[in-house]
Amino acid sequence: VETAYDILYRRYDLIKETFLTSARWRFATKKAAIAVDLTAPLNEWTYRHAMPTDLLMLIRIYNVGQWEVYEDWIYTNTSGIEVDYIYSSAEKDWPVYAEWALVNEVAYQLALSITNKLSIVDRLQVKARETLNQAMFKDAQSRPATSIRQKPFVQIRN
């Protein structure tokens, strides 16, 4: 018989990483400058760059026009790039709102395996979504709003 601990042990990392990639969390975002790999890529690209080893989700690449990802490589025609990305940060470094949202997500994800009762799963799913939305709102407060740079209605008049 599989215990709740066994189920949690087997699924926790996947649940955590899925949670971290569900939003562009500021507390789990890093910046990095990535050097060019010495091996030249095939075909249309001039350079390839190794993705950071702790990368879960790429958010943005700076100083580059076009790019593509193949396996663990970023292919570009630019020699030096900088990236923003989500990484698997330690829970002890998370803000309390994110920890609470993850606790609710874990409870929801494990509820059916442990209780075998859909009514409990449904309630926990609602709670998990509510705490996720609250956490995303709170996390968004750590980045100021940016104005829209394009002005199509003004440009069309000119």
C-alpha positions as CSV (number, residue, x, y, z in Angstrom):
1,V,0.0,0.0,0.0
2,E,1.4,3.4,-1.0
3,T,1.3,6.0,1.7
4,A,0.6,9.7,1.3
5,Y,4.3,10.2,2.0
6,D,5.2,7.9,-0.9
7,I,2.9,9.8,-3.3
8,L,4.2,13.1,-2.2
9,Y,7.9,12.0,-2.5
10,R,7.3,10.7,-6.0
11,R,5.4,13.8,-7.3
12,Y,6.6,16.8,-5.3
13,D,9.4,17.9,-7.7
14,L,7.1,17.8,-10.7
15,I,4.3,19.7,-8.9
16,K,6.8,22.3,-7.7
17,E,8.4,22.8,-11.1
18,T,5.0,23.0,-12.8
19,F,3.9,25.6,-10.2
20,L,7.1,27.6,-10.9
21,T,6.5,27.6,-14.6
22,S,2.8,28.5,-14.3
23,A,3.7,32.2,-14.0
24,R,6.6,34.6,-14.4
25,W,7.4,34.6,-10.7
26,R,9.7,37.5,-9.8
27,F,11.1,35.6,-6.8
28,A,12.2,32.7,-9.0
29,T,13.6,34.8,-11.9
30,K,17.3,35.1,-12.7
31,K,19.3,37.1,-15.2
32,A,22.3,35.7,-16.9
33,A,24.9,36.6,-19.6
34,I,25.5,33.6,-21.8
35,A,28.7,33.1,-23.7
36,V,29.0,31.5,-27.1
37,D,29.7,27.8,-27.3
38,L,32.8,26.9,-29.4
39,T,31.0,24.4,-31.6
40,A,29.4,26.2,-34.6
41,P,25.8,25.1,-35.2
42,L,24.5,23.7,-38.5
43,N,22.4,25.5,-41.0
44,E,21.1,29.0,-40.7
45,W,22.5,30.0,-37.3
46,T,25.9,31.4,-36.6
47,Y,26.2,30.8,-32.8
48,R,24.8,28.6,-30.1
49,H,24.6,29.3,-26.4
50,A,24.2,26.7,-23.6
51,M,21.1,27.3,-21.5
52,P,21.7,27.8,-17.8
53,T,21.7,24.4,-16.0
54,D,19.1,25.6,-13.5
55,L,16.7,26.9,-16.1
56,L,13.1,25.7,-15.9
57,M,11.5,28.2,-18.3
58,L,13.1,30.9,-20.6
59,I,11.3,34.2,-20.3
60,R,13.3,36.7,-22.4
61,I,16.4,37.0,-24.5
62,Y,18.1,40.4,-24.8
63,N,20.4,41.7,-27.6
64,V,19.2,39.4,-30.2
65,G,16.8,39.5,-33.2
66,Q,15.8,36.0,-34.1
67,W,16.5,32.9,-32.1
68,E,15.4,29.3,-31.6
69,V,15.8,26.6,-28.9
70,Y,17.1,23.1,-29.8
71,E,17.6,20.7,-26.9
72,D,19.6,22.7,-24.3
73,W,20.9,25.3,-26.7
74,I,19.8,28.7,-27.8
75,Y,20.7,29.3,-31.5
76,T,21.2,32.9,-32.7
77,N,23.2,35.1,-35.0
78,T,24.4,37.1,-32.1
79,S,27.6,36.3,-30.2
80,G,26.7,37.4,-26.7
81,I,23.2,37.2,-25.2
82,E,21.6,37.9,-21.9
83,V,18.5,36.0,-20.6
84,D,15.8,36.2,-18.0
85,Y,14.6,32.8,-16.8
86,I,12.7,30.9,-14.2
87,Y,14.8,28.6,-12.0
88,S,14.0,26.1,-9.3
89,S,14.6,28.3,-6.3
90,A,14.6,26.8,-2.7
91,E,11.3,27.1,-1.0
92,K,13.0,28.7,2.1
93,D,13.7,31.7,-0.2
94,W,10.1,32.1,-1.4
95,P,7.7,34.8,-0.1
96,V,5.0,33.5,2.1
97,Y,2.3,34.0,-0.6
98,A,4.1,31.7,-3.0
99,E,4.7,29.0,-0.3
100,W,1.0,29.1,0.6
101,A,-0.1,28.8,-3.0
102,L,2.2,25.8,-3.5
103,V,0.9,24.1,-0.3
104,N,-2.6,24.4,-1.7
105,E,-1.5,23.1,-5.1
106,V,0.1,20.1,-3.5
107,A,-3.0,19.4,-1.5
108,Y,-5.1,19.6,-4.6
109,Q,-2.8,17.4,-6.7
110,L,-2.5,14.7,-4.1
111,A,-6.1,14.7,-2.9
112,L,-7.6,12.1,-5.2
113,S,-4.7,9.7,-4.6
114,I,-5.1,10.0,-0.9
115,T,-8.8,10.4,-0.3
116,N,-10.4,9.0,-3.4
117,K,-13.2,11.6,-3.0
118,L,-14.0,13.9,-5.9
119,S,-15.9,16.3,-3.6
120,I,-12.8,17.0,-1.7
121,V,-10.7,17.3,-4.8
122,D,-13.1,19.8,-6.3
123,R,-13.0,22.0,-3.2
124,L,-9.2,21.8,-3.0
125,Q,-9.0,22.7,-6.7
126,V,-11.0,25.9,-6.2
127,K,-8.8,26.8,-3.1
128,A,-5.6,26.1,-5.1
129,R,-6.8,28.4,-8.0
130,E,-7.7,31.2,-5.6
131,T,-4.4,31.1,-3.8
132,L,-2.5,30.9,-7.1
133,N,-4.4,34.0,-8.4
134,Q,-3.7,35.9,-5.1
135,A,0.0,34.9,-5.2
136,M,0.3,36.0,-8.9
137,F,-1.3,39.4,-8.0
138,K,1.1,39.9,-5.1
139,D,4.1,38.9,-7.0
140,A,3.2,41.2,-9.9
141,Q,3.5,44.1,-7.4
142,S,7.3,43.8,-7.4
143,R,7.4,44.9,-11.0
144,P,6.1,48.3,-12.1
145,A,3.7,48.5,-14.9
146,T,5.2,49.5,-18.3
147,S,3.5,51.7,-20.8
148,I,2.6,50.5,-24.2
149,R,5.2,51.8,-26.6
150,Q,3.2,51.5,-29.8
151,K,0.7,54.2,-30.6
152,P,-1.2,52.9,-33.6
153,F,-4.0,55.5,-33.4
154,V,-1.6,58.4,-33.2
155,Q,0.6,56.9,-35.9
156,I,-2.3,56.4,-38.3
157,R,-3.1,60.2,-38.2
158,N,0.4,61.1,-39.3
